[in-house]
Amino acid sequence: MDIRSFFCGASSSKSPGHSSSSDTEDKIDSNQSDTEFLEPSPAKKRLIVHEKHAKERLTTHEKSKKITASSLKYNKKWEESFNWLMFDKNFQGAFCKVCRKRGISLQRTGGTWISKPFTNWKKAIETMKIHAKSDIHLLSCEAEMAAATALQEGSVIQQLQQINDEEKLKNRMAIKALIRCTHFLARRHIPHTTNFDELIDLIVSCGAEDLKGVLERARLNATYTSKVAVVEFVEAVGLWAEECLLKRLRQASHFSIMADECTDVTTTEELSIFFRWVNMDGQPVEHFLDIVPLKAIDAKTIYSALVEFMKDKNIQISKLVGMGFDGAATFSGKHNGVQSFLKKISPHALFVHCHCHLLQLACVQAANATSGIKHVYITLTTLWKFFHYSPKRAESLKAVQQVLDLPELKVVKPSDTRWLSHERCVVKAVKASYSAIVTALNNIYEQTHAPEALGISKALAM
């Protein structure tokens, strides 16, 4: 028997003189009495309420943890707003597929979005908007659109084949003229992407009617005067020149290699490679071929870069008979240097320490051992510092050179490892503008009473 039936039975038991109306009232109130009897006590009520609030707090905490975890992950919906966005599972980060394809990076961002994945999901939207408005991203998008347009419309050769022979000849001559203009700018180290349009306008104004006619008849998106076209022209000229040099190098019976390591303005380690061989006329020739980026500057890495470069260009390493490097242990080491590794491939190859470096080192040591020559080097270095670190003094020297009708030459810093620096500094600057330099030093001393000016002037007069 359960509790409800027990109490219901107890309430339904009648005494001997009980009336039937009392039975009816007991039945009416039975439900109410049962409910009142089954209600929990106040202490139990408080316990139930406490457990309910605890469950609610636990549920809220779990929801907040889920929301936080989801917000710190890559969201696929971001690609709908930023079509350049892509997620790389290997790096567990996001990249800009447009900038990554073009290989353009900013030094201040450390390569984020291009070579380094973006993983700061907390500020993802804000950072993506900033990158989408950056100059590098906009330039990459323009280049991508131009490449897509060119691919859609076909190459230059495919477009020329749709025209008659006369138009083909005119267009080819126009393209040839554009390539020559690009080559002219590149050979003279003139920025080609910013000066190409002005140079073309100058040539057209000087009477290049064929080029003018082709440019006028061409569509606005096919004039081949954009920055993208200029860069392609430079690359085409470079590939053609490289192939011509490689063809002559492959025909040579033997060759020598020269290489040196350096660091560019972006702090990237690079290896410049030169080759020297005897041409078909029996004359020795020397040509620069390429600059190869390095992952490290140890002997093994440089050796691997040289071997990989020669294999990639189809140059027979067995023809190597000479190597010219500097005296650093990385290159010249007998056991673990680059020259020792190359000798294992070509045992007859001879290593020659750069004679220019040797001569310069000998001259520097001889100069330091002679007080008079050492004093000259110190004076030249002091003179360079005096004008180099003060634009006002440099302007004063320039003004005196103009008054005396002398060449406007700057003083070059002497260097112990640059054998041409002393000749440039002494002959071209100091000797050619000696009177202007002395006059400028005297004028500066009279105006500012700088003791350095007086001291250098007296040293030059000795």
C-alpha positions as CSV (number, residue, x, y, z in Angstrom):
1,M,0.0,0.0,0.0
2,D,1.4,3.4,-0.9
3,I,1.2,6.6,1.1
4,R,-1.7,8.1,-0.9
5,S,-3.9,5.0,-0.5
6,F,-3.0,4.8,3.2
7,F,-4.1,8.3,4.0
8,C,-7.1,8.1,1.7
9,G,-8.2,4.9,3.4
10,A,-7.7,6.5,6.8
11,S,-9.8,9.5,5.9
12,S,-12.6,7.4,4.4
13,S,-13.1,5.2,7.6
14,K,-16.5,6.2,9.3
15,S,-17.5,6.2,13.0
16,P,-20.8,4.4,13.9
17,G,-23.0,7.5,14.0
18,H,-21.5,9.4,11.0
19,S,-24.0,10.8,8.4
20,S,-23.7,10.3,4.6
21,S,-23.2,14.1,4.1
22,S,-19.9,13.9,6.0
23,D,-18.8,11.2,3.5
24,T,-19.5,13.6,0.6
25,E,-17.6,16.4,2.2
26,D,-14.6,14.1,2.9
27,K,-14.6,13.1,-0.8
28,I,-14.7,16.7,-2.0
29,D,-11.8,17.8,0.2
30,S,-9.7,14.7,-0.4
31,N,-7.8,16.1,-3.3
32,Q,-7.1,19.4,-1.5
33,S,-5.9,17.5,1.6
34,D,-3.7,15.2,-0.5
35,T,-2.1,18.2,-2.2
36,E,-1.4,20.0,1.0
37,F,0.1,16.9,2.5
38,L,2.4,16.2,-0.5
39,E,3.8,19.8,-0.7
40,P,7.6,19.9,0.3
41,S,8.8,21.5,3.4
42,P,10.2,25.1,3.3
43,A,13.8,23.7,3.8
44,K,13.3,21.3,0.9
45,K,11.9,24.2,-1.3
46,R,15.0,26.2,-0.7
47,L,17.2,23.3,-1.6
48,I,15.3,22.7,-4.8
49,V,15.5,26.4,-5.7
50,H,19.3,26.4,-5.0
51,E,19.8,23.4,-7.2
52,K,17.8,25.0,-10.0
53,H,19.9,28.2,-9.9
54,A,23.2,26.1,-9.8
55,K,22.1,24.2,-12.9
56,E,21.2,27.5,-14.7
57,R,24.6,29.0,-13.8
58,L,26.4,25.8,-15.0
59,T,24.4,25.9,-18.3
60,T,25.2,29.6,-18.8
61,H,29.0,29.0,-18.1
62,E,29.0,26.1,-20.6
63,K,27.3,28.2,-23.2
64,S,29.8,31.0,-22.7
65,K,32.7,28.6,-23.0
66,K,31.2,27.2,-26.3
67,I,30.8,30.7,-27.7
68,T,34.3,31.7,-26.7
69,A,35.8,28.6,-28.3
70,S,33.9,29.1,-31.5
71,S,34.9,32.7,-31.8
72,L,38.6,31.7,-31.6
73,K,38.4,29.5,-34.6
74,Y,38.4,30.2,-38.3
75,N,34.9,31.0,-39.6
76,K,34.1,29.8,-43.1
77,K,31.5,32.5,-43.5
78,W,34.3,35.2,-43.6
79,E,35.1,34.1,-47.1
80,E,31.7,35.4,-48.3
81,S,32.8,38.9,-47.3
82,F,36.4,38.6,-48.2
83,N,36.8,36.5,-51.4
84,W,40.6,36.7,-51.2
85,L,40.6,34.8,-47.9
86,M,41.8,31.2,-47.7
87,F,42.5,28.8,-44.8
88,D,45.5,26.5,-44.8
89,K,45.2,23.4,-42.7
90,N,48.9,22.7,-42.7
91,F,49.6,26.1,-41.1
92,Q,46.3,26.3,-39.2
93,G,46.0,29.9,-40.3
94,A,44.5,32.2,-42.9
95,F,46.3,33.7,-46.0
96,C,45.5,36.2,-48.7
97,K,45.5,34.0,-51.8
98,V,45.9,37.1,-54.1
99,C,48.9,38.6,-52.3
100,R,50.4,35.1,-51.7
101,K,50.3,34.4,-55.4
102,R,52.0,37.6,-56.3
103,G,54.6,37.2,-53.5
104,I,54.4,40.8,-52.4
105,S,55.0,41.4,-48.7
106,L,55.4,44.3,-46.3
107,Q,58.4,44.4,-44.0
108,R,56.4,46.0,-41.2
109,T,53.8,43.2,-41.1
110,G,56.4,40.5,-40.9
111,G,55.0,38.7,-43.9
112,T,51.5,38.1,-42.4
113,W,48.9,37.0,-44.9
114,I,51.6,36.1,-47.5
115,S,54.4,34.0,-46.0
116,K,53.1,33.9,-42.4
117,P,49.6,32.7,-41.5
118,F,47.1,35.0,-39.7
119,T,45.9,33.4,-36.5
120,N,44.6,36.3,-34.4
121,W,40.9,35.3,-34.6
122,K,39.9,37.8,-31.9
123,K,40.5,40.7,-34.2
124,A,39.9,38.9,-37.4
125,I,37.3,41.1,-39.0
126,E,39.1,44.3,-38.1
127,T,42.4,43.1,-39.4
128,M,40.9,41.7,-42.6
129,K,39.3,45.1,-43.4
130,I,42.6,46.8,-42.9
131,H,44.4,44.3,-45.2
132,A,41.7,44.7,-47.8
133,K,42.4,48.4,-48.0
134,S,46.2,48.2,-48.0
135,D,48.2,49.4,-51.0
136,I,49.9,46.0,-51.4
137,H,46.6,44.2,-51.5
138,L,45.1,46.6,-54.0
139,L,48.1,46.4,-56.2
140,S,48.0,42.6,-56.1
141,C,44.3,42.7,-57.0
142,E,44.9,45.0,-60.0
143,A,47.7,42.7,-61.2
144,E,45.5,39.6,-60.8
145,M,42.6,41.3,-62.8
146,A,45.1,42.3,-65.5
147,A,46.4,38.8,-65.8
148,A,42.9,37.3,-65.9
149,T,41.9,39.8,-68.6
150,A,45.0,38.9,-70.6
151,L,44.3,35.2,-70.3
152,Q,40.7,35.8,-71.4
153,E,41.7,37.7,-74.4
154,G,44.6,35.6,-75.3
155,S,48.3,36.4,-75.5
156,V,49.9,39.1,-77.7
157,I,50.8,36.6,-80.4
158,Q,47.3,35.1,-80.5
159,Q,45.8,38.6,-81.0
160,L,48.3,39.5,-83.7
161,Q,47.4,36.3,-85.7
162,Q,43.8,37.6,-86.1
163,I,45.0,40.6,-88.1
164,N,46.2,40.9,-91.7
165,D,49.9,40.7,-92.5
166,E,50.3,44.5,-92.8
167,E,48.8,45.1,-89.4
168,K,50.9,42.3,-88.0
169,L,54.1,44.0,-89.2
170,K,53.1,47.3,-87.7
171,N,52.1,45.8,-84.4
172,R,55.3,43.8,-84.2
173,M,57.3,46.9,-84.9
174,A,55.4,48.8,-82.2
175,I,55.9,46.0,-79.6
176,K,59.6,46.0,-80.6
177,A,59.8,49.7,-79.9
178,L,58.1,49.3,-76.6
179,I,60.5,46.6,-75.6
180,R,63.5,48.7,-76.7
181,C,62.2,51.6,-74.5
182,T,61.9,49.2,-71.5
183,H,65.5,48.0,-72.2
184,F,66.7,51.6,-72.4
185,L,65.3,52.4,-69.0
186,A,66.5,49.2,-67.4
187,R,70.1,49.5,-68.7
188,R,70.4,53.0,-67.3
189,H,68.8,52.1,-63.9
190,I,65.9,54.4,-64.5
191,P,62.6,53.4,-62.7
192,H,60.7,51.8,-65.7
193,T,57.2,51.5,-64.1
194,T,57.0,55.3,-63.4
195,N,58.8,56.7,-66.5
196,F,57.6,54.4,-69.3
197,D,54.5,56.4,-70.2
198,E,56.5,59.7,-70.4
199,L,59.2,58.1,-72.6
200,I,56.6,56.7,-75.0
201,D,54.9,60.1,-75.2
202,L,58.2,61.7,-76.0
203,I,59.0,59.2,-78.7
204,V,55.6,59.6,-80.3
205,S,55.9,63.4,-80.2
206,C,59.2,63.1,-82.0
207,G,57.6,61.5,-85.1
208,A,57.1,57.8,-84.4
209,E,54.0,57.6,-86.6
210,D,53.8,53.8,-86.7
211,L,53.9,53.6,-82.9
212,K,51.4,56.5,-82.6
213,G,49.0,54.8,-85.1
214,V,49.1,51.5,-83.3
215,L,48.5,53.1,-79.9
216,E,45.6,55.1,-81.2
217,R,43.9,52.1,-82.8
218,A,44.5,49.8,-79.9
219,R,41.8,49.2,-77.3
220,L,42.2,51.0,-74.0
221,N,43.0,47.7,-72.2
222,A,45.5,46.6,-74.9
223,T,48.0,49.5,-75.3
224,Y,50.8,47.6,-73.5
225,T,51.8,50.7,-71.6
226,S,50.6,49.6,-68.2
227,K,52.9,48.7,-65.3
228,V,52.1,45.0,-65.7
229,A,53.1,45.1,-69.4
230,V,56.3,47.0,-68.6
231,V,57.3,44.4,-66.0
232,E,56.5,41.6,-68.5
233,F,58.8,43.3,-71.0
234,V,61.6,43.5,-68.5
235,E,61.2,39.9,-67.6
236,A,61.1,38.9,-71.3
237,V,64.3,40.8,-72.1
238,G,66.0,39.3,-69.0
239,L,65.0,35.7,-70.1
240,W,66.3,36.4,-73.6
241,A,69.6,37.8,-72.4
242,E,70.1,34.9,-69.9
243,E,69.4,32.3,-72.5
244,C,71.9,33.9,-74.9
245,L,74.6,33.8,-72.2
246,L,73.8,30.3,-71.2
247,K,74.0,29.1,-74.8
248,R,77.5,30.5,-75.1
249,L,78.5,29.1,-71.7
250,R,77.3,25.6,-72.6
251,Q,79.4,25.8,-75.8
252,A,82.6,26.6,-73.8
253,S,84.9,23.7,-73.1
254,H,85.7,24.9,-69.5
255,F,84.6,27.7,-67.2
256,S,85.3,29.3,-63.8
257,I,82.8,30.5,-61.3
258,M,82.8,33.5,-59.0
259,A,80.3,34.1,-56.2
260,D,79.9,36.3,-53.2
261,E,77.3,36.6,-50.5
262,C,75.5,39.8,-49.5
263,T,72.4,41.1,-47.6
264,D,69.9,43.3,-49.4
265,V,67.8,46.1,-47.9
266,T,65.1,43.6,-46.8
267,T,67.7,41.7,-44.8
268,T,67.5,38.7,-47.2
269,E,70.7,36.8,-47.7
270,E,71.5,36.5,-51.4
271,L,74.3,34.9,-53.5
272,S,75.5,36.7,-56.6
273,I,76.9,34.3,-59.3
274,F,79.3,35.2,-62.1
275,F,80.8,32.9,-64.8
276,R,84.1,33.4,-66.7
277,W,84.9,31.4,-69.9
278,V,86.7,31.7,-73.2
279,N,84.4,32.5,-76.1
280,M,84.6,31.1,-79.7
281,D,87.1,33.9,-80.7
282,G,89.5,32.8,-77.9
283,Q,88.8,35.9,-75.8
284,P,88.0,35.5,-72.0
285,V,84.6,36.9,-71.1
286,E,82.9,37.4,-67.7
287,H,79.2,37.7,-67.2
288,F,76.8,38.0,-64.3
289,L,74.0,35.4,-64.4
290,D,71.8,35.5,-61.4
291,I,71.2,36.4,-57.7
292,V,70.0,33.4,-55.7
293,P,68.3,33.7,-52.3
294,L,69.9,31.8,-49.4
295,K,68.2,30.2,-46.4
296,A,71.5,30.3,-44.5
297,I,75.0,31.5,-45.1
298,D,76.9,28.4,-44.1
299,A,79.2,26.6,-46.6
300,K,76.8,23.6,-47.1
301,T,73.9,25.9,-48.0
302,I,76.0,28.0,-50.4
303,Y,77.4,24.9,-52.0
304,S,73.9,23.4,-52.5
305,A,72.7,26.7,-54.0
306,L,75.5,26.7,-56.6
307,V,75.1,23.1,-57.6
308,E,71.3,23.4,-57.8
309,F,71.7,26.6,-59.9
310,M,74.1,24.9,-62.4
311,K,71.8,21.8,-62.7
312,D,68.7,24.0,-63.2
313,K,70.5,25.9,-66.0
314,N,71.8,22.7,-67.6
315,I,75.5,23.7,-67.0
316,Q,77.9,20.7,-66.8
317,I,79.7,20.9,-63.4
318,S,82.4,18.7,-64.7
319,K,83.7,21.6,-66.9
320,L,84.5,23.7,-63.8
321,V,88.2,24.4,-63.6
322,G,88.4,27.5,-61.4
323,M,86.7,29.2,-58.4
324,G,87.1,32.7,-57.2
325,F,85.8,33.7,-53.8
326,D,86.8,36.0,-51.0
327,G,89.0,34.9,-48.1
328,A,86.3,34.1,-45.6
329,A,86.4,30.6,-44.1
330,T,82.9,29.9,-45.4
331,F,84.2,30.0,-49.0
332,S,88.0,29.4,-48.7
333,G,88.0,26.7,-46.0
334,K,90.2,23.7,-47.0
335,H,88.1,21.1,-45.3
336,N,84.6,22.6,-44.8
337,G,84.6,25.5,-47.2
338,V,82.6,25.9,-50.4
339,Q,85.7,25.4,-52.5
340,S,86.5,22.1,-50.8
341,F,83.0,20.8,-51.5
342,L,83.2,21.8,-55.2
343,K,86.5,20.0,-55.5
344,K,84.8,16.8,-54.6
345,I,82.7,17.1,-57.8
346,S,85.5,18.6,-60.0
347,P,88.9,17.6,-58.5
348,H,90.9,19.7,-61.1
349,A,89.2,23.0,-60.2
350,L,91.6,25.5,-58.6
351,F,90.5,28.0,-55.9
352,V,91.9,31.5,-56.3
353,H,91.5,34.0,-53.5
354,C,90.2,37.3,-55.0
355,H,93.3,39.3,-55.9
356,C,91.5,42.6,-55.5
357,H,90.7,41.7,-51.9
358,L,94.3,40.6,-51.3
359,L,95.7,43.7,-52.7
360,Q,93.4,45.9,-50.7
361,L,94.3,44.1,-47.5
362,A,98.0,44.5,-48.2
363,C,97.5,48.2,-49.0
364,V,95.6,48.8,-45.8
365,Q,98.2,47.0,-43.7
366,A,101.0,49.0,-45.4
367,A,99.1,52.2,-44.9
368,N,98.6,51.5,-41.2
369,A,102.3,50.8,-40.8
370,T,103.2,54.2,-42.3
371,S,102.3,57.2,-40.2
372,G,102.0,59.7,-43.1
373,I,99.6,57.5,-45.1
374,K,97.6,56.6,-42.0
375,H,97.2,60.3,-41.3
376,V,95.8,60.8,-44.8
377,Y,93.2,58.1,-44.4
378,I,92.2,59.5,-41.0
379,T,91.8,63.0,-42.5
380,L,89.7,61.7,-45.4
381,T,87.4,59.8,-43.1
382,T,87.0,62.8,-40.8
383,L,86.3,65.0,-43.9
384,W,83.6,62.6,-45.0
385,K,81.9,62.5,-41.6
386,F,82.0,66.3,-41.4
387,F,79.9,66.8,-44.5
388,H,77.9,63.6,-44.5
389,Y,76.2,64.0,-41.1
390,S,75.2,67.6,-41.7
391,P,72.9,68.6,-44.6
392,K,73.6,72.2,-43.9
393,R,77.4,71.8,-44.3
394,A,76.8,69.7,-47.5
395,E,74.7,72.5,-48.9
396,S,77.5,75.0,-48.1
397,L,80.0,72.9,-50.0
398,K,77.6,72.6,-52.9
399,A,77.1,76.4,-53.0
400,V,80.9,77.0,-53.1
401,Q,81.3,74.5,-55.9
402,Q,78.7,76.3,-57.9
403,V,80.3,79.7,-57.3
404,L,83.8,78.4,-58.3
405,D,82.3,76.6,-61.3
406,L,83.6,73.2,-60.1
407,P,81.9,69.8,-60.4
408,E,79.3,69.1,-57.6
409,L,80.9,66.0,-56.2
410,K,80.2,64.5,-52.7
411,V,83.0,63.2,-50.5
412,V,82.9,59.4,-50.4
413,K,83.7,57.4,-47.3
414,P,87.0,55.5,-47.5
415,S,86.6,51.8,-46.8
416,D,89.2,49.1,-46.0
417,T,87.3,46.5,-48.0
418,R,86.4,48.6,-51.1
419,W,89.5,49.1,-53.2
420,L,87.8,51.7,-55.4
421,S,86.7,53.9,-52.6
422,H,90.1,55.6,-52.0
423,E,90.4,56.4,-55.7
424,R,86.9,57.8,-55.9
425,C,87.3,59.8,-52.7
426,V,90.8,61.3,-53.4
427,V,90.8,61.8,-57.2
428,K,87.2,62.6,-58.0
429,A,86.1,64.5,-54.9
430,V,89.0,65.9,-52.9
431,K,91.4,66.6,-55.8
432,A,88.8,67.9,-58.3
433,S,87.0,70.1,-55.6
434,Y,90.0,70.8,-53.4
435,S,89.7,74.6,-53.5
436,A,85.9,74.4,-52.9
437,I,86.3,72.1,-49.9
438,V,89.0,74.3,-48.3
439,T,86.8,77.5,-48.9
440,A,83.7,75.8,-47.5
441,L,85.6,74.7,-44.4
442,N,86.9,78.2,-43.8
443,N,83.4,79.7,-44.3
444,I,81.9,77.3,-41.8
445,Y,84.6,78.1,-39.3
446,E,84.0,81.8,-39.6
447,Q,80.2,81.4,-39.2
448,T,80.1,78.7,-36.5
449,H,83.6,78.6,-35.0
450,A,83.6,74.8,-35.3
451,P,87.0,73.5,-34.4
452,E,86.6,70.5,-36.7
453,A,86.4,72.7,-39.7
454,L,89.6,74.5,-38.8
455,G,91.4,71.2,-38.0
456,I,90.4,69.6,-41.3
457,S,91.4,72.7,-43.3
458,K,94.8,72.7,-41.7
459,A,95.3,69.0,-42.3
460,L,94.4,69.4,-46.0
461,A,96.8,72.3,-46.3
462,M,99.8,70.2,-45.0
